[in-house]
Amino acid sequence: VVIMNYINLDFCIIENPLDKNKKPIIFVTRKGVQRLDETVVKESDYERAIYAIQNIGYVESDTLTFESSQESGHPNIAVDEIKKILEGKGMEYSQQLEKSIKNELDMFNLMGAKQLIKDLGEESGHRKNKKSLNSKAIISLQKNSVYKIPEVGEKITLFFYLFIECKFIGEKCYLNLNGDFTSKENNDLRNYLLPFKCDFIRINNVYNPNRIILKSCLINSDILKNLPIDYSGSFNLKTKVKDLVIDKLFVYYLMEVKNNFPLENRITIEIDNSINYDQMISMSKGIKKYYEKLFNGTKYVISHLPDSLEKMREILTQKMLTFADEDEFEKASKVKEDINYINKMSDKTDKKTKEGGVTTYYQFIKNFHIN
């Protein structure tokens, strides 16, 4: 049986040691490992696990640790049902991991494990006469901040400059999406896309409560669907052979490379103090003005689009034929879907041109975006 978006990780579920009436805690680790292995967090399996666990109303309250978000609106899900859902994604329940974590909690119980879990777990919800994240450090951080710092599990809307970044390993280019609050300048290894609006959720590292960690609610595949279909860019690989510097230019259309992104990755922002947090919010407010001016005030002439669509169709058709020749039929089928999408966009372009051919940038993105 082939499981789509298969997650090759282990997990276990532990009752909340503070209050057994509260929803349990989910722990995730590398396959076959009987402890929490943080080296797995940079891998795509973990990103897929975050997304899958979010869908059942849990947020990442610490690395490899997930607690129920009281603001999620999800119904109370029984432990057996959580197991069934995650096992359906390919994850495997680890009795060894459960035993290991319970042993650690027992060991630390007299030394304050309950307080540790309490700090970990007070991530959202509206508590009367209680401070979420009961930590002097967090209280101090909040007092020194001009803008309200979200609590763990709370969302915040930010505006930033969105980039495509490339990392070369040899001559192979690995793509990812990332943000910048300070500059929209391109360089050899990053291409500016546009100002972007996105919700982020606060997660907490209990071992460093002063560090503010925000993760985008949208994953890469969601972000791509909000980007213009005609975007193109280039990366420049510079290699030195003896005393000679060789430049190699890699030119692309976003439609051509969109499936090469880690589609379930999310953008992460880390801020180490309240001053930098305030600066980020101020810059976000400035980018918001630019965002609104671009999307609502800038006109786009539709007649510019057909030439780009035709070039993309030619590139993708050749790519599809190459995959077919190499017996990569699944990849060829995916490219064919993209070609069909471009054909639909061409028909829509003809219709929009007859209607006047000029639209706001907002309407352009709404109608002509990456699939």
C-alpha contacts under 8 A as a table, 3 or more apart, distances in Angstrom:
res1	aa1	res2	aa2	distance
3	I	6	Y	5.27
3	I	88	G	7.87
3	I	89	K	6.73
3	I	90	G	6.78
4	M	89	K	7.62
5	N	48	R	7.24
5	N	89	K	7.04
6	Y	45	D	7.84
6	Y	89	K	5.57
6	Y	90	G	5.12
6	Y	91	M	7.77
7	I	45	D	5.21
7	I	46	Y	7.64
7	I	48	R	6.57
7	I	49	A	6.53
7	I	89	K	5.93
7	I	90	G	5.06
7	I	91	M	5.56
8	N	30	R	7.74
8	N	31	K	6.39
8	N	45	D	6.23
8	N	90	G	6.14
8	N	91	M	5.76
8	N	92	E	7.94
9	L	28	V	6.98
9	L	29	T	6.03
9	L	30	R	5.11
9	L	31	K	4.64
9	L	45	D	7.02
9	L	46	Y	7.68
9	L	90	G	7.68
9	L	91	M	5.15
9	L	92	E	6.57
10	D	28	V	5.85
10	D	29	T	5.37
10	D	30	R	5.92
10	D	31	K	5.02
10	D	32	G	6.97
10	D	33	V	7.84
10	D	91	M	5.53
10	D	92	E	4.79
10	D	93	Y	5.74
10	D	94	S	5.92
11	F	26	I	7.01
11	F	27	F	5.46
11	F	28	V	4.33
11	F	29	T	6.14
11	F	91	M	6.93
11	F	92	E	6.27
11	F	93	Y	5.12
11	F	94	S	5.79
11	F	97	L	7.33
12	C	26	I	5.95
12	C	27	F	5.40
12	C	28	V	6.72
12	C	93	Y	5.58
12	C	94	S	5.72
12	C	95	Q	7.07
12	C	97	L	6.43
12	C	98	E	5.43
13	I	24	P	6.48
13	I	25	I	5.67
13	I	26	I	4.63
13	I	27	F	6.29
13	I	79	V	7.41
13	I	98	E	6.93
14	I	24	P	5.61
14	I	25	I	5.28
14	I	26	I	6.55
14	I	27	F	7.85
14	I	98	E	6.99
14	I	102	K	7.71
15	E	20	K	5.98
15	E	23	K	7.33
15	E	24	P	4.51
15	E	25	I	6.29
16	N	19	D	5.58
16	N	20	K	5.48
16	N	22	K	6.42
16	N	23	K	6.87
16	N	24	P	5.14
16	N	25	I	6.22
16	N	117	I	7.80
17	P	20	K	6.48
17	P	114	K	6.54
17	P	117	I	7.47
18	L	114	K	6.04
18	L	117	I	7.36
18	L	118	K	6.90
19	D	22	K	5.58
20	K	23	K	7.50
20	K	24	P	7.71
23	K	67	E	7.61
23	K	68	S	6.33
23	K	76	N	7.73
24	P	67	E	7.09
24	P	68	S	7.63
24	P	79	V	7.77
25	I	65	T	7.09
25	I	66	F	5.85
25	I	67	E	5.17
25	I	68	S	7.51
26	I	65	T	5.89
26	I	66	F	5.02
26	I	67	E	6.60
27	F	36	L	7.80
27	F	64	L	5.65
27	F	65	T	4.78
27	F	66	F	6.41
28	V	36	L	7.02
28	V	64	L	5.01
28	V	65	T	6.56
29	T	33	V	6.74
29	T	34	Q	7.97
29	T	35	R	7.01
29	T	36	L	5.21
29	T	37	D	5.55
29	T	38	E	7.53
29	T	40	V	7.12
29	T	64	L	6.58
30	R	33	V	5.58
30	R	36	L	7.62
30	R	37	D	6.14
30	R	40	V	6.12
31	K	92	E	7.96
33	V	36	L	7.53
33	V	37	D	7.24
33	V	97	L	7.45
34	Q	94	S	7.80
34	Q	96	Q	5.60
34	Q	97	L	4.58
34	Q	100	S	6.64
35	R	97	L	5.82
35	R	100	S	6.55
35	R	101	I	7.38
36	L	64	L	6.98
36	L	97	L	7.93
37	D	40	V	6.29
38	E	41	V	5.77
38	E	63	T	7.09
38	E	64	L	7.12
39	T	42	K	6.82
40	V	43	E	5.54
40	V	45	D	7.94
40	V	46	Y	6.55
41	V	46	Y	5.53
41	V	47	E	7.47
41	V	63	T	7.62
41	V	64	L	7.57
42	K	46	Y	7.14
42	K	47	E	7.88
43	E	46	Y	5.68
43	E	47	E	6.88
44	S	47	E	5.05
44	S	48	R	6.24
44	S	262	P	7.07
44	S	264	E	7.12
44	S	265	N	6.97
45	D	48	R	5.12
45	D	49	A	6.17
46	Y	49	A	4.83
46	Y	50	I	6.21
47	E	50	I	5.15
47	E	51	Y	6.45
47	E	264	E	5.96
47	E	265	N	5.67
47	E	266	R	7.43
48	R	51	Y	5.17
48	R	52	A	6.15
48	R	264	E	5.94
48	R	265	N	7.80
49	A	52	A	5.07
49	A	53	I	6.01
50	I	53	I	5.29
50	I	54	Q	6.03
50	I	59	V	7.79
50	I	60	E	7.08
51	Y	54	Q	5.09
51	Y	55	N	6.43
51	Y	264	E	7.61
52	A	55	N	5.28
52	A	56	I	7.19
52	A	86	L	7.49
52	A	89	K	7.90
53	I	56	I	5.44
53	I	57	G	6.90
53	I	58	Y	5.73
53	I	59	V	7.32
53	I	66	F	7.77
53	I	86	L	7.76
54	Q	57	G	5.18
54	Q	58	Y	4.90
54	Q	59	V	5.77
55	N	58	Y	7.29
56	I	74	H	6.68
56	I	77	I	7.68
56	I	82	I	7.77
57	G	68	S	5.93
57	G	69	S	6.00
57	G	72	S	5.47
57	G	73	G	7.33
57	G	74	H	5.27
57	G	75	P	7.94
58	Y	66	F	5.86
58	Y	67	E	5.22
58	Y	68	S	4.21
58	Y	69	S	5.37
58	Y	72	S	7.74
59	V	66	F	5.30
59	V	67	E	5.58
59	V	68	S	6.20
59	V	69	S	5.93
59	V	153	G	6.43
59	V	203	I	7.49
60	E	63	T	6.89
60	E	64	L	7.26
60	E	65	T	5.80
60	E	66	F	4.45
60	E	67	E	6.59
60	E	203	I	5.90
60	E	204	N	7.73
61	S	65	T	5.90
61	S	66	F	5.38
61	S	67	E	6.03
61	S	120	L	6.23
61	S	121	G	6.96
61	S	123	E	6.92
61	S	152	V	6.89
61	S	153	G	7.52
61	S	203	I	5.09
61	S	204	N	5.18
61	S	205	N	7.21
62	D	65	T	5.01
62	D	66	F	6.89
62	D	120	L	7.01
62	D	203	I	6.51
62	D	204	N	5.25
62	D	205	N	5.01
62	D	206	V	6.63
63	T	205	N	6.92
67	E	121	G	6.39
67	E	123	E	8.00
69	S	72	S	5.32
69	S	123	E	7.06
69	S	124	S	6.09
69	S	125	G	7.38
69	S	153	G	6.05
70	Q	73	G	7.05
70	Q	124	S	5.96
70	Q	125	G	5.03
71	E	124	S	6.70
71	E	125	G	6.06
71	E	153	G	7.73
71	E	154	E	7.90
77	I	81	E	6.31
77	I	82	I	6.54
78	A	81	E	5.24
78	A	82	I	6.35
79	V	82	I	5.05
79	V	83	K	6.22
80	D	83	K	5.07
80	D	84	K	6.20
81	E	84	K	4.96
81	E	85	I	6.17
82	I	85	I	5.18
82	I	86	L	6.20
83	K	86	L	5.36
83	K	87	E	5.90
83	K	93	Y	7.19
84	K	87	E	5.19
84	K	88	G	6.00
85	I	88	G	5.06
85	I	89	K	6.69
86	L	89	K	5.07
86	L	90	G	6.76
86	L	91	M	5.61
86	L	92	E	7.69
87	E	90	G	5.05
87	E	91	M	4.68
87	E	92	E	5.67
87	E	93	Y	7.34
88	G	91	M	7.18
94	S	97	L	5.25
94	S	98	E	6.38
95	Q	98	E	5.02
95	Q	99	K	6.16
96	Q	99	K	5.14
96	Q	100	S	6.12
97	L	100	S	5.01
97	L	101	I	6.18
98	E	101	I	5.38
98	E	102	K	6.14
99	K	102	K	5.16
99	K	103	N	6.11
100	S	103	N	5.16
100	S	104	E	6.34
101	I	104	E	5.02
101	I	105	L	6.17
102	K	105	L	5.07
102	K	106	D	6.15
103	N	106	D	5.06
103	N	107	M	6.16
104	E	107	M	5.02
104	E	108	F	6.22
105	L	108	F	5.22
105	L	109	N	5.73
105	L	113	A	6.10
106	D	109	N	5.11
106	D	110	L	7.95
107	M	110	L	7.33
108	F	111	M	5.03
108	F	112	G	6.14
108	F	113	A	4.97
109	N	112	G	5.43
109	N	113	A	4.54
109	N	114	K	6.23
110	L	113	A	7.06
112	G	115	Q	5.24
112	G	116	L	6.39
113	A	116	L	4.85
113	A	117	I	6.27
114	K	117	I	5.21
114	K	118	K	6.02
115	Q	118	K	4.80
115	Q	119	D	6.09
116	L	119	D	5.29
116	L	120	L	6.16
116	L	206	V	7.48
117	I	120	L	4.75
117	I	121	G	5.81
118	K	121	G	5.09
118	K	122	E	6.10
118	K	133	L	7.97
118	K	134	N	7.99
119	D	122	E	5.83
119	D	133	L	5.28
119	D	134	N	6.06
119	D	135	S	7.39
119	D	206	V	6.78
120	L	123	E	7.06
120	L	133	L	7.50
120	L	204	N	7.32
120	L	205	N	7.99
120	L	206	V	5.99
122	E	125	G	7.92
122	E	132	S	5.33
122	E	133	L	5.56
122	E	134	N	7.83
122	E	152	V	7.53
123	E	132	S	6.47
123	E	133	L	6.77
123	E	151	E	6.33
123	E	152	V	4.21
123	E	153	G	5.15
123	E	154	E	7.74
124	S	132	S	7.03
124	S	151	E	6.60
124	S	152	V	5.97
124	S	153	G	5.11
124	S	154	E	6.32
127	R	130	K	5.52
127	R	131	K	7.49
127	R	132	S	7.60
131	K	134	N	5.66
132	S	151	E	6.93
133	L	138	I	6.99
133	L	151	E	7.47
133	L	152	V	7.77
134	N	138	I	7.63
134	N	139	I	7.87
135	S	138	I	5.30
135	S	139	I	6.29
135	S	209	P	7.70
136	K	139	I	5.05
136	K	140	S	6.01
137	A	140	S	5.13
137	A	141	L	6.09
137	A	209	P	6.69
137	A	210	N	6.22
138	I	141	L	4.88
138	I	142	Q	6.12
138	I	209	P	6.32
138	I	210	N	6.07
139	I	142	Q	5.16
139	I	143	K	6.28
140	S	143	K	5.18
140	S	144	N	6.35
141	L	144	N	5.37
141	L	145	S	6.45
141	L	210	N	6.87
141	L	273	N	7.20
141	L	274	S	5.94
142	Q	145	S	5.28
142	Q	148	K	6.92
142	Q	149	I	6.28
142	Q	274	S	7.33
143	K	146	V	7.97
144	N	274	S	6.35
144	N	275	I	7.94
145	S	148	K	6.76
145	S	149	I	7.38
145	S	274	S	5.09
145	S	275	I	6.75
145	S	277	Y	7.62
145	S	278	D	6.51
146	V	278	D	6.27
147	Y	278	D	6.08
147	Y	281	I	7.49
149	I	277	Y	7.93
150	P	154	E	5.61
150	P	155	K	6.84
150	P	156	I	6.97
150	P	202	R	6.45
151	E	154	E	5.45
151	E	202	R	6.38
152	V	201	I	7.46
152	V	202	R	4.71
152	V	203	I	5.02
152	V	204	N	5.95
153	G	201	I	5.94
153	G	202	R	5.39
153	G	203	I	6.29
154	E	201	I	5.62
154	E	202	R	5.78
155	K	199	D	6.37
155	K	200	F	5.45
155	K	201	I	4.40
155	K	202	R	6.46
156	I	199	D	5.54
156	I	200	F	5.32
156	I	201	I	6.43
156	I	202	R	7.99
157	T	197	K	7.08
157	T	198	C	5.72
157	T	199	D	4.31
157	T	200	F	6.22
158	L	197	K	5.86
158	L	198	C	5.64
158	L	199	D	6.25
158	L	200	F	7.29
158	L	281	I	7.59
158	L	284	S	5.85
159	F	195	P	6.82
159	F	196	F	5.51
159	F	197	K	4.58
159	F	198	C	6.57
159	F	284	S	4.83
159	F	285	K	7.08
159	F	287	I	5.83
159	F	288	K	5.60
159	F	291	Y	7.80
160	F	179	G	6.01
160	F	180	D	5.83
160	F	181	F	5.17
160	F	195	P	5.62
160	F	196	F	5.47
160	F	197	K	6.79
160	F	284	S	6.01
160	F	287	I	6.16
160	F	288	K	7.91
161	Y	179	G	5.45
161	Y	180	D	5.09
161	Y	181	F	6.08
161	Y	183	S	7.23
161	Y	184	K	5.93
161	Y	192	Y	7.26
161	Y	193	L	7.46
161	Y	194	L	5.99
161	Y	195	P	4.50
161	Y	196	F	6.04
161	Y	287	I	7.64
162	L	177	L	7.14
162	L	178	N	5.94
162	L	179	G	4.64
162	L	180	D	6.59
162	L	184	K	7.99
162	L	192	Y	6.20
162	L	193	L	5.52
162	L	194	L	5.64
162	L	195	P	5.89
162	L	196	F	5.96
163	F	177	L	5.77
163	F	178	N	5.32
163	F	179	G	5.87
163	F	180	D	7.61
163	F	190	R	6.32
163	F	191	N	5.44
163	F	192	Y	4.53
163	F	193	L	5.36
163	F	194	L	7.59
164	I	175	L	6.79
164	I	176	N	5.85
164	I	177	L	4.81
164	I	178	N	6.46
164	I	190	R	5.55
164	I	191	N	5.19
164	I	192	Y	6.57
164	I	193	L	7.02
165	E	175	L	5.67
165	E	176	N	5.32
165	E	177	L	6.06
165	E	178	N	6.85
165	E	189	L	5.90
165	E	190	R	4.36
165	E	191	N	6.55
166	C	173	C	5.94
166	C	174	Y	5.45
166	C	175	L	4.70
166	C	176	N	6.62
166	C	189	L	5.20
166	C	190	R	6.14
166	C	235	F	7.27
167	K	173	C	5.62
167	K	174	Y	5.09
167	K	175	L	6.60
167	K	189	L	7.01
168	F	171	E	6.06
168	F	172	K	5.55
168	F	173	C	4.57
168	F	174	Y	6.25
168	F	237	L	7.48
169	I	172	K	5.40
169	I	173	C	6.54
169	I	174	Y	7.68
171	E	237	L	7.84
174	Y	260	N	7.64
174	Y	261	F	7.55
175	L	260	N	6.76
175	L	261	F	5.41
175	L	262	P	7.65
176	N	261	F	5.65
176	N	262	P	6.74
177	L	220	N	6.86
177	L	261	F	7.94
177	L	267	I	7.25
178	N	267	I	5.99
179	G	267	I	7.37
180	D	183	S	6.22
180	D	184	K	7.18
181	F	280	M	6.77
181	F	283	M	6.05
181	F	284	S	6.69
181	F	287	I	7.83
182	T	283	M	7.14
184	K	192	Y	5.96
185	E	192	Y	6.77
186	N	189	L	7.85
186	N	190	R	5.69
186	N	191	N	5.17
186	N	192	Y	5.81
187	N	190	R	5.40
187	N	191	N	6.87
188	D	191	N	7.98
188	D	234	S	7.94
188	D	235	F	5.30
188	D	236	N	4.86
188	D	237	L	7.23
189	L	235	F	5.42
189	L	236	N	6.55
189	L	237	L	7.87
190	R	235	F	7.06
191	N	233	G	6.46
191	N	234	S	7.28
191	N	235	F	7.73
193	L	227	L	7.99
193	L	231	Y	7.80
195	P	287	I	6.91
195	P	288	K	7.96
195	P	290	Y	7.47
195	P	291	Y	5.50
196	F	291	Y	7.10
197	K	288	K	7.92
198	C	216	S	6.83
198	C	217	C	7.41
198	C	218	L	7.23
199	D	216	S	5.97
199	D	217	C	5.68
199	D	218	L	7.43
200	F	214	L	5.74
200	F	215	K	5.22
200	F	216	S	4.20
200	F	217	C	5.31
201	I	214	L	5.42
201	I	215	K	5.43
201	I	216	S	6.37
201	I	217	C	6.45
202	R	212	I	7.25
202	R	213	I	5.85
202	R	214	L	4.58
202	R	215	K	6.61
203	I	212	I	7.59
203	I	213	I	5.58
203	I	214	L	6.06
203	I	215	K	7.31
204	N	209	P	6.82
204	N	211	R	7.82
204	N	212	I	7.07
204	N	213	I	6.43
205	N	208	N	5.46
205	N	209	P	5.92
205	N	211	R	7.26
205	N	213	I	7.81
206	V	209	P	5.41
208	N	211	R	5.81
209	P	212	I	7.53
210	N	272	D	6.41
210	N	273	N	6.67
211	R	270	E	6.82
211	R	271	I	5.82
211	R	272	D	4.61
211	R	273	N	6.75
212	I	269	I	7.99
212	I	270	E	5.63
212	I	271	I	5.01
212	I	272	D	6.23
212	I	273	N	7.63
213	I	268	T	7.12
213	I	269	I	5.76
213	I	270	E	4.57
213	I	271	I	6.52
214	L	268	T	5.71
214	L	269	I	5.05
214	L	270	E	6.41
215	K	266	R	6.42
215	K	267	I	5.79
215	K	268	T	4.56
215	K	269	I	6.41
216	S	219	I	6.97
216	S	266	R	5.55
216	S	267	I	5.25
216	S	268	T	6.46
217	C	266	R	7.37
218	L	221	S	7.91
218	L	222	D	5.62
218	L	223	I	6.31
218	L	266	R	6.57
219	I	222	D	5.39
219	I	223	I	6.41
219	I	263	L	6.70
219	I	264	E	5.11
219	I	265	N	5.46
219	I	266	R	4.70
219	I	267	I	7.57
220	N	223	I	5.03
220	N	224	L	6.11
220	N	261	F	7.39
220	N	262	P	7.00
220	N	263	L	4.81
220	N	264	E	5.64
220	N	265	N	5.62
220	N	266	R	6.14
221	S	224	L	5.24
221	S	225	K	6.64
221	S	263	L	4.79
221	S	264	E	6.47
222	D	225	K	5.41
222	D	226	N	7.11
223	I	226	N	5.38
223	I	227	L	7.01
224	L	227	L	5.33
224	L	258	K	7.49
224	L	370	I	6.02
224	L	371	N	7.58
225	K	369	H	5.93
225	K	370	I	4.86
225	K	371	N	5.55
226	N	365	I	6.79
226	N	366	K	7.54
226	N	369	H	5.97
226	N	370	I	6.82
227	L	231	Y	7.86
227	L	365	I	6.51
227	L	369	H	5.31
227	L	370	I	5.82
228	P	231	Y	5.73
228	P	364	F	7.72
228	P	365	I	5.40
228	P	368	F	6.08
228	P	369	H	4.52
228	P	370	I	6.12
229	I	254	L	7.21
229	I	255	M	6.49
229	I	365	I	7.92
229	I	368	F	5.65
229	I	369	H	4.59
229	I	370	I	4.82
230	D	253	Y	7.15
230	D	254	L	7.37
230	D	255	M	7.63
230	D	305	L	6.99
230	D	308	S	6.12
230	D	309	L	7.04
231	Y	253	Y	6.01
231	Y	254	L	5.64
231	Y	255	M	7.80
232	S	251	V	7.62
232	S	252	Y	5.67
232	S	253	Y	4.20
232	S	254	L	5.73
233	G	251	V	5.96
233	G	252	Y	5.63
233	G	253	Y	6.51
233	G	254	L	7.67
234	S	249	L	6.74
234	S	250	F	5.30
234	S	251	V	4.24
234	S	252	Y	6.03
235	F	249	L	5.89
235	F	250	F	5.11
235	F	251	V	6.64
236	N	247	D	6.52
236	N	248	K	5.67
236	N	249	L	4.64
236	N	250	F	6.22
237	L	247	D	5.74
237	L	248	K	5.08
237	L	249	L	6.42
237	L	250	F	7.77
238	K	245	V	6.55
238	K	246	I	5.61
238	K	247	D	4.66
238	K	248	K	6.44
239	T	245	V	5.67
239	T	246	I	5.22
239	T	247	D	6.63
240	K	243	D	6.63
240	K	244	L	5.57
240	K	245	V	4.39
240	K	246	I	6.06
241	V	244	L	5.19
241	V	245	V	6.31
241	V	246	I	7.29
252	Y	256	E	6.63
252	Y	257	V	7.09
253	Y	256	E	5.13
253	Y	257	V	6.74
253	Y	312	M	7.01
254	L	257	V	5.33
254	L	258	K	5.61
255	M	258	K	5.44
255	M	312	M	7.29
255	M	338	D	7.74
255	M	370	I	6.55
256	E	259	N	7.84
256	E	312	M	7.10
256	E	315	I	7.51
256	E	316	L	6.56
257	V	260	N	5.40
257	V	261	F	7.54
258	K	261	F	6.03
259	N	263	L	7.46
260	N	263	L	7.98
262	P	265	N	5.64
271	I	274	S	7.86
271	I	276	N	6.39
271	I	277	Y	6.14
272	D	276	N	7.10
272	D	277	Y	7.91
273	N	276	N	5.61
273	N	277	Y	6.37
274	S	277	Y	4.82
274	S	278	D	6.10
275	I	278	D	5.21
275	I	279	Q	6.27
276	N	279	Q	4.94
276	N	280	M	6.11
277	Y	280	M	5.08
277	Y	281	I	6.35
278	D	281	I	5.15
278	D	282	S	6.19
279	Q	282	S	5.09
279	Q	283	M	6.15
280	M	283	M	5.15
280	M	284	S	6.05
281	I	284	S	4.93
281	I	285	K	6.23
282	S	285	K	5.18
282	S	286	G	6.45
283	M	286	G	5.03
283	M	287	I	6.21
284	S	287	I	5.07
284	S	288	K	6.09
285	K	288	K	5.01
285	K	289	K	6.77
286	G	289	K	5.48
286	G	290	Y	6.80
287	I	290	Y	5.02
287	I	291	Y	5.98
288	K	291	Y	4.87
288	K	292	E	6.15
289	K	292	E	5.24
289	K	293	K	6.17
290	Y	293	K	5.11
290	Y	294	L	6.09
291	Y	294	L	5.23
291	Y	295	F	6.08
292	E	295	F	5.29
292	E	296	N	5.67
292	E	297	G	7.36
293	K	296	N	5.51
293	K	297	G	4.93
293	K	298	T	6.83
294	L	297	G	5.53
294	L	298	T	5.11
294	L	361	Y	6.75
294	L	362	Y	7.98
295	F	298	T	6.14
295	F	360	T	6.62
295	F	361	Y	4.82
295	F	362	Y	4.47
296	N	360	T	6.02
296	N	361	Y	6.54
296	N	362	Y	6.04
297	G	360	T	6.73
297	G	361	Y	7.61
298	T	360	T	5.75
298	T	361	Y	5.67
299	K	358	V	6.53
299	K	359	T	5.55
299	K	360	T	4.55
299	K	361	Y	5.71
300	Y	358	V	5.64
300	Y	359	T	5.36
300	Y	360	T	5.84
300	Y	361	Y	5.65
300	Y	364	F	6.93
301	V	304	H	6.03
301	V	357	G	5.83
301	V	358	V	4.62
301	V	359	T	6.69
302	I	305	L	5.57
302	I	306	P	8.00
302	I	349	T	6.70
302	I	352	K	7.17
302	I	353	T	6.29
302	I	357	G	4.94
302	I	358	V	5.84
302	I	359	T	7.44
303	S	306	P	6.47
303	S	349	T	7.81
303	S	353	T	6.69
303	S	357	G	6.41
304	H	307	D	6.76
304	H	308	S	7.55
305	L	308	S	5.44
305	L	309	L	6.30
305	L	349	T	7.41
306	P	309	L	5.06
306	P	310	E	6.15
306	P	346	S	6.59
306	P	349	T	7.17
307	D	310	E	5.18
307	D	311	K	6.35
308	S	311	K	5.18
308	S	312	M	6.20
309	L	312	M	5.08
309	L	313	R	6.09
309	L	342	I	6.53
309	L	346	S	7.00
310	E	313	R	5.04
310	E	314	E	6.29
311	K	314	E	5.18
311	K	315	I	6.30
312	M	315	I	5.15
312	M	316	L	6.05
313	R	316	L	5.22
313	R	317	T	5.90
313	R	339	I	5.98
313	R	342	I	6.90
314	E	317	T	5.19
314	E	318	Q	6.34
315	I	318	Q	5.38
315	I	319	K	6.25
316	L	319	K	4.82
316	L	320	M	6.01
316	L	335	V	6.49
316	L	336	K	7.88
316	L	338	D	7.83
316	L	339	I	6.66
317	T	320	M	5.07
317	T	321	L	6.28
317	T	335	V	7.78
317	T	336	K	7.60
317	T	339	I	7.19
318	Q	321	L	5.15
318	Q	322	T	6.19
319	K	322	T	5.12
319	K	323	F	6.28
319	K	332	A	7.65
319	K	335	V	7.46
320	M	323	F	5.20
320	M	324	A	6.22
320	M	331	K	7.58
320	M	332	A	4.65
320	M	333	S	7.56
320	M	335	V	5.73
320	M	336	K	6.59
321	L	324	A	5.01
321	L	325	D	6.14
321	L	332	A	7.16
322	T	325	D	5.11
322	T	326	E	6.30
323	F	326	E	5.10
323	F	327	D	6.24
323	F	328	E	4.87
323	F	329	F	6.54
323	F	331	K	6.46
323	F	332	A	5.24
324	A	327	D	4.97
324	A	328	E	5.55
324	A	329	F	5.55
324	A	332	A	5.80
325	D	328	E	7.50
328	E	331	K	5.55
328	E	332	A	6.20
329	F	332	A	4.87
329	F	333	S	6.01
330	E	333	S	5.11
330	E	334	K	6.39
331	K	334	K	5.13
331	K	335	V	6.35
332	A	335	V	5.17
332	A	336	K	6.17
333	S	336	K	4.98
333	S	337	E	6.40
334	K	337	E	5.17
334	K	338	D	6.63
335	V	338	D	5.02
335	V	339	I	6.33
336	K	339	I	4.98
336	K	340	N	6.23
337	E	340	N	5.10
337	E	341	Y	6.22
338	D	341	Y	4.95
338	D	342	I	6.27
338	D	371	N	7.60
339	I	342	I	5.06
339	I	343	N	6.28
340	N	343	N	5.02
340	N	344	K	6.39
341	Y	344	K	5.12
341	Y	345	M	6.32
341	Y	371	N	7.36
342	I	345	M	4.92
342	I	346	S	6.17
343	N	346	S	5.02
343	N	347	D	6.45
344	K	347	D	5.18
344	K	348	K	6.29
345	M	348	K	4.95
345	M	349	T	6.03
345	M	368	F	6.78
346	S	349	T	4.95
346	S	350	D	6.41
347	D	350	D	5.25
347	D	351	K	6.48
348	K	351	K	5.06
348	K	352	K	6.14
349	T	352	K	5.11
349	T	353	T	6.02
350	D	353	T	5.17
350	D	354	K	6.39
351	K	354	K	5.28
351	K	355	E	6.46
352	K	355	E	4.96
352	K	356	G	6.55
352	K	357	G	5.47
353	T	356	G	5.31
353	T	357	G	3.85
353	T	358	V	7.58
354	K	357	G	6.54
359	T	363	Q	6.23
359	T	364	F	6.34
360	T	363	Q	5.27
360	T	364	F	6.21
361	Y	364	F	4.86
361	Y	365	I	6.22
362	Y	365	I	5.35
362	Y	366	K	6.16
363	Q	366	K	4.87
363	Q	367	N	6.09
364	F	367	N	5.30
364	F	368	F	5.65
364	F	369	H	7.88
365	I	368	F	5.18
365	I	369	H	5.32
366	K	369	H	6.40
